[in-house]
Amino acid sequence: MKKIVWLLCLLSILSINYTEAQITRIAGETTSNETTSEYPGGYPAFYEHLNKTFNFLKSVARAGYMGPVLITMIVDSDGRTIVDSLDFSKLETYRKKAPDNELKAKSFQDLENEIKRVFETMPRWKPGVQEGRPVRVKYKMPYKLSYE
């Protein structure tokens, strides 16, 4: 049996690009920079963390699931990461016979628990800033499961 490898294809990351904008206040003519959240060490370190900490899931392998999981994550104003939602609708099985409902439910529950564990135990991010104050920033990213 081939060993499952969790490849992180965050190729089409939505709203993760670094942005900087100027805000001009009409009354005081002052400006402030807005920045988005940043993982310590940048995105290469982020990908490395995900690759090292994501564990092999036997139930997902038995069901034969592969494809993208859409993760909606929040970086809180204190830098903690919180998984807001997961979308498994694009996952497909490579097996000829679809997994039964019990295995499907177990696979999705195990996958949800593992993704939450990985994201919620990662080092704190540098929070996003708006008008000089730390703010929550929401990200959506695909997380691709594939087999080697």
C-alpha positions in Angstrom: 0.0 0.0 0.0 1.3 3.4 -0.9 2.1 5.7 1.9 0.0 8.8 2.0 1.8 12.1 1.7 0.1 15.3 2.5 1.2 17.8 -0.1 0.4 21.3 0.6 -0.5 22.9 -2.7 -1.3 26.4 -1.5 -1.0 27.6 -5.1 -4.2 29.5 -5.3 -4.1 31.0 -1.9 -6.9 33.5 -1.6 -6.3 36.7 0.4 -2.9 35.6 1.7 -0.8 37.9 -0.3 1.0 40.7 1.6 -0.8 43.9 1.2 0.0 47.4 2.2 -2.4 50.3 1.9 -2.4 53.9 2.9 -5.4 55.3 4.8 -5.8 59.1 4.9 -8.0 60.6 7.5 -9.8 63.6 6.3 -10.0 65.5 9.6 -6.4 65.0 10.8 -4.5 64.4 7.5 -2.7 61.5 9.2 -1.9 58.2 7.5 -1.3 54.7 8.8 -0.1 51.5 7.1 -2.4 48.5 6.9 -0.7 45.1 6.8 -2.0 41.6 6.8 -0.9 38.8 9.2 2.5 37.2 8.7 3.7 33.8 9.7 7.1 33.9 11.6 9.7 33.2 8.9 7.2 33.9 6.0 5.4 31.4 3.8 8.4 29.0 3.3 8.4 28.4 7.1 4.6 28.1 7.1 4.7 25.4 4.4 7.5 23.6 6.3 5.5 23.7 9.5 2.5 22.1 7.7 4.6 19.4 6.1 6.3 18.5 9.3 3.3 18.4 11.6 0.5 16.9 9.5 0.0 13.3 10.5 -0.9 10.3 8.3 -4.5 9.4 8.7 -5.4 5.7 8.2 -9.1 6.3 7.9 -8.6 8.8 5.0 -6.2 6.4 3.3 -8.7 3.5 3.7 -11.4 5.6 2.1 -9.0 6.7 -0.7 -9.7 10.4 -0.5 -7.6 12.9 -2.4 -8.0 16.4 -3.7 -8.4 19.9 -2.2 -9.9 20.8 1.2 -10.8 24.4 1.4 -9.7 25.8 4.8 -11.0 29.1 6.1 -8.7 30.2 8.9 -8.6 33.3 11.1 -5.5 34.9 12.5 -6.7 36.6 15.6 -5.5 40.0 16.8 -3.1 38.2 19.2 -1.6 36.0 16.4 -3.4 32.8 17.3 -4.8 30.7 14.4 -8.3 29.4 14.5 -9.9 27.1 11.9 -13.2 28.7 11.0 -14.5 26.2 8.5 -13.6 23.3 6.3 -15.1 22.4 2.9 -14.6 18.7 1.9 -16.9 19.0 -1.2 -14.1 18.7 -3.7 -12.5 15.6 -2.2 -12.8 12.5 -4.3 -12.0 8.8 -3.8 -9.7 7.0 -6.2 -11.2 3.6 -5.1 -13.7 1.9 -7.5 -16.2 1.5 -4.7 -17.1 4.6 -2.7 -16.5 4.4 1.0 -19.6 3.5 3.2 -21.2 6.3 5.2 -19.5 5.2 8.4 -16.0 5.3 6.9 -16.8 8.6 5.1 -17.9 10.2 8.4 -14.9 8.9 10.3 -12.5 10.1 7.5 -13.9 13.6 7.5 -14.0 13.8 11.3 -10.4 12.6 11.6 -9.3 15.0 8.8 -11.1 17.9 10.5 -9.5 17.1 13.9 -6.0 16.9 12.3 -6.3 20.1 10.4 -7.5 21.9 13.5 -4.7 20.5 15.5 -2.1 21.5 13.0 -3.4 25.1 12.5 -4.3 25.8 16.2 -0.9 24.6 17.5 1.3 26.5 15.1 3.4 29.4 16.3 1.7 32.7 16.7 1.6 34.9 13.6 2.4 38.6 13.6 -1.2 40.0 13.6 -2.6 42.2 10.8 -2.7 45.9 11.5 -5.4 48.4 10.6 -5.3 52.0 11.7 -2.4 51.1 14.1 -4.3 48.4 15.9 -3.9 44.6 15.6 -7.0 43.0 13.9 -8.3 39.6 12.9 -7.6 38.5 9.4 -9.5 35.7 7.6 -7.8 33.5 5.0 -9.1 30.9 2.6 -6.7 28.4 1.2 -6.8 25.0 -0.5 -5.0 22.2 1.2 -4.4 19.4 -1.3 -4.3 15.7 -0.2 -2.6 13.4 -2.6 -0.9 10.0 -2.7 2.7 9.1 -3.5 
